[in-house]
Amino acid sequence: MEKFSQFRDRGSGISPFIPVTTPSSLLATFSHAILFLVRLPFFATYAALYFLVLHHLPFLPAVARKLLLWLLLAIPGIWWVDLQLDGVKRGALSQQPPSRVPHPGSVIAANFTSPIDAVYLAAVFDPIFVASHPASRKVKRISLLSAVCAALSPSAQLSSLSDFESDPSSLITLRALLASHPNRPLAVFPECGTTNGRAILPLSPCLLTAPADAPLLPLSMRYAPPDVTTSVPGPRGWAAFLWKVLGRPTHCIRVRIAEAVYNTTGASNGVSAAAAPSGGGGEGRSGEEPTAEEQKVLDRVGEALARLGRVKRVGLTLRDKKAFVAAWAKR
């Protein structure tokens, strides 16, 4: 992989885009293929039934949707989840206040590595998903299916700012979205594109449009085996992902949630939260660089994600990923 050395972070030497591989024997590959062929029809049929029919039923309560999503995760053997709160001892999770976990009025700032990310968040917290861009302070509300597909969609991950803002009416701030949906949390993937889970990319400034009283909850998800991450988008990525996720008996998700970070930058613009249009300071214009105070808020979220995932933050961006994907396709 030396020819991809230019896509390693200069400070740490980490490459967040190269797909993770695990060694396998001939016997393991044979059993892998049998399990894949047995599971694929059930998984494809159930996934189509849920996303095309069941998810859109108006009378289906949130609890029922969560149970149906857990069944979707159970088919490929994703059944064990190790959930812990940062700074809380094992066994004391039930004693923590509800504010320590994602709840209505909060913003989930999660790392982005796999299509499983969105399904897990929907099955546990039932959030509203939004798409973010590295240079935009606004977001787009998207469906669960769009959030799943974004993990392997080149157009979703590598779009230019002009493409992202091609439909201004679809753009909204986190504050406005929270105000219009007070009974559900929001889920943001502020890295804006998937990695292989070995680093945290620079975060989108969209987090700066959250109101000062809305907790930003950094949430880290890691997988075992780790090769279900989808750092390279495209059709081949889907084939490789399904092969890995359906061909193994079980998968484990390690989930860590940090203490809340609050957007304290509202007062810096001289605009009060009550008087500001669509919700206050820190919104700015798309493409506007964060101020020093705003960057501190993004750094606190990024540092929390890196600490929870036991990885490092890197300076590589989606521009670097776009160049990497082009080079990877020519290998």
Secondary structure, DSSP 8 states (H G I E B T S, - for coil): -GGGGGGS-TTT---SSS-------HHHHHHHHHHHHHHHHHHHHHHHHHHHTGGG-TT--HHHHHHHHHHHHHTTTEEEEEEEETT--TT-GGGS-GGGS--TT-EEEE----THHHHHHHHHH--EEEE--TT-S-EEEE-HHHHHHHTT-HHHHS--HHHHTSSGGGEE-HHHHHHH-TTS-EEE-TT-S---SSEE----GGGGGS-TTS-EEEEEEEEESGGG---S-SHHHHHHHHHHHHSSS-EEEEEEE---B----GGGGT--TTTSTTS-TT---TT----HHHHHHHHHHHHHHHHHHT-EE----HHHHHHHHHHHHT-
